[in-house]
C-alpha cells in the first residue's frame, strides 16, 4: 500500500518534534510539515525556552540565540537529513533554517535531489 503525502508529512512532523526534544531539550507547542515539489518545509512553534524568551528582549540576546540554535542544527544535521531521507526516499541537497526570536517559530526548508511525488 502506498504511503500518502499527508502520512509522510505527519511522520516527518513527529520525527522533527522528537529531534527538537532530544537536541534542544524541549519540543514545540505546534508543528506542521508541507511537501512542495522537491522541498520539505517544517514549521515549529513555541520552541524557545522561558530563559530564551527573556534573553531575546535584548538585541545581543537575539543574536546569541540565533547563533546557538544554528550551531546545534549544524551538529545535528546528519540526523535531520536522515529523517527526511527515511520518509521521502529522496536525498537532501541543502538545508536552510531560521528562528524568529519574536514569535518563537523555527522554520526548516530541506531541498531534495528530486521531486517528492506520492
C-alpha positions as CSV (number, residue, x, y, z in Angstrom):
1,X,0.0,0.0,0.0
2,X,1.3,3.4,-1.0
3,X,2.0,6.0,1.7
4,X,0.1,9.2,1.1
5,X,1.7,12.7,1.1
6,X,-0.2,13.5,4.3
7,X,1.1,10.4,6.0
8,X,4.7,11.3,5.0
9,X,4.2,14.9,6.3
10,X,2.8,13.6,9.6
11,X,5.7,11.1,10.1
12,X,8.3,13.9,9.4
13,X,6.5,16.2,11.8
14,X,6.6,13.5,14.6
15,X,10.3,12.9,13.9
16,X,11.2,16.6,13.9
17,X,9.3,17.1,17.2
18,X,11.4,14.2,18.7
19,X,14.6,15.7,17.3
20,X,13.8,19.0,19.0
21,X,13.2,17.2,22.3
22,X,16.4,15.3,22.0
23,X,18.6,18.1,20.8
24,X,17.1,21.2,22.3
25,X,15.7,19.7,25.5
26,X,12.0,20.5,24.7
27,X,9.6,20.1,21.9
28,X,7.5,22.7,20.1
29,X,3.9,23.6,21.1
30,X,2.8,23.3,17.4
31,X,4.4,21.6,14.4
32,X,3.5,21.3,10.7
33,X,5.2,19.8,7.6
34,X,4.4,20.5,4.0
35,X,6.0,18.9,1.0
36,X,6.1,21.1,-2.1
37,X,7.8,19.6,-5.2
38,X,11.4,18.9,-4.1
39,X,11.1,20.8,-0.8
40,X,10.1,19.8,2.7
41,X,9.0,22.8,4.8
42,X,8.8,22.2,8.6
43,X,7.4,24.9,10.9
44,X,7.8,24.5,14.6
45,X,6.1,27.0,17.0
46,X,6.9,27.5,20.7
47,X,10.4,26.2,20.5
48,X,12.1,28.8,22.8
49,X,12.5,28.2,26.5
50,X,11.4,30.7,29.1
51,X,15.1,31.8,29.5
52,X,15.5,32.3,25.8
53,X,12.3,34.4,25.6
54,X,13.7,36.6,28.4
55,X,17.1,36.8,26.7
56,X,15.5,37.7,23.3
57,X,14.3,41.0,24.8
58,X,17.7,42.5,24.0
59,X,19.4,42.7,20.6
60,X,22.5,40.8,21.9
61,X,20.3,38.1,23.3
62,X,18.6,37.6,20.0
63,X,21.9,37.3,18.2
64,X,23.1,34.8,20.8
65,X,20.0,32.6,20.5
66,X,20.2,32.5,16.7
67,X,23.9,31.6,16.8
68,X,23.4,28.9,19.4
69,X,20.5,27.4,17.6
70,X,22.3,27.5,14.3
71,X,25.3,25.7,15.8
72,X,23.1,23.0,17.3
73,X,21.4,22.4,13.9
74,X,24.8,22.0,12.3
75,X,25.8,19.4,14.8
76,X,22.5,17.6,14.4
77,X,22.4,18.0,10.6
78,X,23.2,14.3,9.8
79,X,20.2,13.2,11.9
80,X,17.9,15.8,10.3
81,X,18.9,14.7,6.8
82,X,18.3,11.0,7.8
83,X,14.8,11.9,9.0
84,X,13.9,13.5,5.6
85,X,15.6,10.8,3.5
86,X,13.9,8.0,5.5
87,X,10.4,9.3,4.9
88,X,10.8,10.8,1.4
89,X,13.3,8.3,-0.1
90,X,15.0,11.5,-1.6
91,X,18.5,12.8,-0.8
92,X,18.8,16.1,1.0
93,X,21.0,18.5,-1.1
94,X,20.6,21.6,1.1
95,X,19.1,22.7,4.4
96,X,18.0,26.2,5.4
97,X,16.7,27.2,8.8
98,X,16.0,30.2,10.9
99,X,14.3,31.0,14.2
100,X,12.2,34.1,14.9
101,X,13.1,35.4,18.4
102,X,9.9,37.5,18.3
103,X,7.4,34.6,17.7
104,X,9.5,31.6,18.8
105,X,8.8,29.9,15.5
106,X,11.5,27.9,13.8
107,X,11.4,27.0,10.1
108,X,13.3,24.3,8.3
109,X,13.5,24.1,4.5
110,X,15.0,20.9,3.2
111,X,15.7,20.8,-0.6
112,X,16.0,17.3,-2.1
113,X,17.5,15.9,-5.2
114,X,14.2,15.2,-6.9
115,X,10.5,16.0,-6.6
116,X,8.7,14.1,-3.9
117,X,5.8,12.5,-5.6
118,X,3.4,10.3,-3.8
